Amino acid sequence: MALFITDECINCGACEPVCPNNSIYEGGAGWRFSDKTALNGNISSPNGNSYDGDAEQPAVSNDFYYIVPEKCTECKGFHDEPQCIAECPVDCIIPDENHKETEEELLAKKVWMHG
């Protein structure tokens, strides 16, 4: 499943640079599928949704750092554990119960984003 940053976030930004999928953004900042991935132009996600990979998407949170569930793979295929959780000084990153995925789905999403 994807990860989620709670409202206990202190906006330190320690999580953002360690994400291999560039799925973490500062509060209020828009995001793109194409940010540091191989996804450009018209794309179809592994679950069949269509997107413009280059179009800016609205911020998930305006108040604190957030994780884009469509890009989060819990670092599967890159690291043994989620790097954002390891770096967070206030332990505010938790599993996102609204975005449950199997390890196979997370690995497929990693391949989809990075080839």
C-alpha positions, -999 to +999 in steps of 0.1 A: +000+000+000+011+036-004+023+056+025+007+087+041+021+117+059-001+127+089-008+162+101+020+157+127+044+166+099+068+194+109+076+203+073+113+195+077+116+180+042+138+151+053+116+126+034+115+143+000+150+138-013+152+101-003+121+091-023+133+071-054+099+077-071+097+114-064+063+108-049+068+133-020+060+170-025+060+201-003+025+212+009+008+233-018+031+222-046+015+205-076+030+173-089+035+154-122+038+118-131+068+128-153+087+142-123+119+120-122+102+091-139+100+077-174+063+087-177+057+114-204+028+123-226-003+102-226+001+073-202-020+044-188-015+033-153-012-004-143-048-003-131-060+011-164-064+048-157-053+073-183-033+105-176-012+132-192+021+124-176+033+160-181+002+178-167+005+193-133-018+177-108-032+195-077-015+193-044-028+165-021-022+188+009-017+225+012-004+224+048+023+198+050+044+175+029+024+147+011+029+115-007+012+109-041-003+074-038-002+068-075+036+071-074+045+056-040+059+020-041+071+019-005+105+018-021+099-018-034+125-026-060+149+000-046+154-005-009+145-030+018+124-005+037+106+028+029+133+055+030+109+083+040+099+064+072+136+059+081+144+096+076+113+111+093+123+126+127+087+127+141+074+093+128+045+109+109+046+086+079+022+056+081+006+031+058-023+046+038-053+024+045-071+040+016-045+028-010-039-009-003-016-027-028+002-060-028+040-063-031+035-075-067+013-044-075+039-021-060+067-037-080+046-034-112+041+003-105+079+007-100+085-009-135+057+012-150+073+044-137+110+036-144+110+009-170 
